Amino acid sequence: MVSENKTHWFTRIENMHPYQTMMYLGMVGSGLIFSFLLVAFLLSQATFSFFNPLYFPKFFVVSSFVLLLSAYTASQIVPQYCLDQTVKVRQYLWATLLLGLGFTGFQLLGWKELADNGINFQGLPSGSFLYVLSGIHIVHLVGAMVFAGKLIYKVRACEKDHVRNLIFLSNPFDKMVFRLFATYWKFMDLIWIILFFTLIWVI
């Protein structure tokens, strides 16, 4: 029985599309990177925070609410695709992209708050990690936003051609791409929420 389960598990991996395999491996790698950095931050904070308490930017709080809202818009993309609602797919993609840009903007304002409170990248190790953790997260999210832009362009092009739109809405590959995008976006949301509550708890 155990052997059958193992075979089934390996068979599912082998049957995955290469894009799925690459994305899931990338998510595992990203999770490990953030885990190592978070542990390093906690160690540095334990050493330095008693003498130098850190300031937590208010804009980081605002950006977290924006990102949570983007998780909702991202979760609506695949259901609307399955309902053949091309216009709504494009609208939710735009909403997700704009919320991602808003999140990035608030994060940059959060960096300014840190700098205004004397916490610079070259300062205390615990302070530097705030920039590193949020900065690496922004880099990951920017990649997703660029991809969202490509998807918007593709959906917009299909809307102008009824035949192309019909093929687009019935293509399993396109559905998989939207599903992967939504999964990755929600994964990055989860990463930030974990970072956010950890930082709130520690600082």
Order of alpha helices (4+ residues) and beta strands (2+ residues): alpha-alpha-alpha-alpha-alpha-alpha-alpha-alpha
